[in-house]
Amino acid sequence: MQDRREFFVCISDAADELETPHVLDPVSLMRYVFNRMNPERAFQEQVERYRRMSGEERLALALELHELACNVAREGIRHQHPGADEAEIERLLRYRLELARQ
């Protein structure tokens, strides 16, 4: 739910920047937002969002991203080792994580 609210705030901020104030239909507003976004602007926006987060929020995000990365790695291991049971998958995942730390 938090992500959706931030998305709509971003869209709302973009609408406030329009030179001619008028109501846009949702599709036109989305086109406006996506047409004005570029990699540098997206990066700066993301940095600003991180700065507005509390330390607790940043830590929670980091843990979510770590879990997502582990889940993706598990799926890759399953694909590479179709006969592996869950214990073997976890062992191989821990091995990969250990290699990454070195």
N, C-alpha and C positions, 0 to 999 in steps of 0.2 A: 504494500500500500504506500509506503514511504516513497518508493521510486516513482510511482504514478503521480503523486502529489508534486514532486520535484519537476517531473516532466511538464506538468501543466503550468507550473510556475514559470518554467523556462519559456513555454509557448506564450504565456501571458506577457512576460517581459518582452518577447519579440514583437507582440502585437502593439505594445506601448511605444515601440521604436518606429512604427510606421509613420511616414511623413504626412500622409493624408489620413486623419483619423476616421475610420469607418469600420463597420463590422464585416469581417471576412467569413466566408463559409469555411468549415474545418479543413477542407482539402486545399483551398487557396492559402490558408494560414500555414499549413504544413509545408506547402511548396515554398512559401516565403522563408520559413525557418531553415529548411534544408538547403535552399539556394544560397543563403548568406553564410552557411557554415562551411568551414574549410579545416584541414587538419590542424593548423596552428591555432585557430580560434577554438576548436574543440578541445585541444590540449590545454589552453589557457582556462577555459571554462571548467574543465575537470580539476585543474590545480586549485582554482578558486573554491570549488565544492569541497575538496579535501581540506582546505584551510578553514572552512566553516564548520567542519565536523569536529566533534570532541575527540579526545584521545580514545575513549571507549568505543566510539563509532568507527574510528579508523581501525582499531584492533579487531572489532567484529567483522568488518569488511575484509581485512587480511585473512582472518580465519575462514570466512566463507570462500574466498578465492583459493585458499590452500585446499579446502575440501573439494571444491570444484575440480582443481587440477588433479587431485588424487583420484577422483571418480573418472576423469578422462583417461588417466594413466591405467586405472584398473580395466577399463573397457579395451584399451590397446593391448594389455596383457592377455585378456580373454581372447581377443582376436588372434594374437600370436601363439597362444597356448590353449586351444579349444578344449583339451582334456583336463586342464588344471582345475582342481577344486578350490574353494574359497581360501583355505589355509595357504595353498601354494601361491595363489594370486596375491595375498597379503605379504607373503615372504618375498616375492619378486618385486612388489611395490616398495617394501622397505629397502631392498637391495638398490633399486633405482634411486630412492631418496638419499641413500648413503653415498652413492656415486656422485650425486648432484652437490653434496656438501663438500666434497674433496676438491 
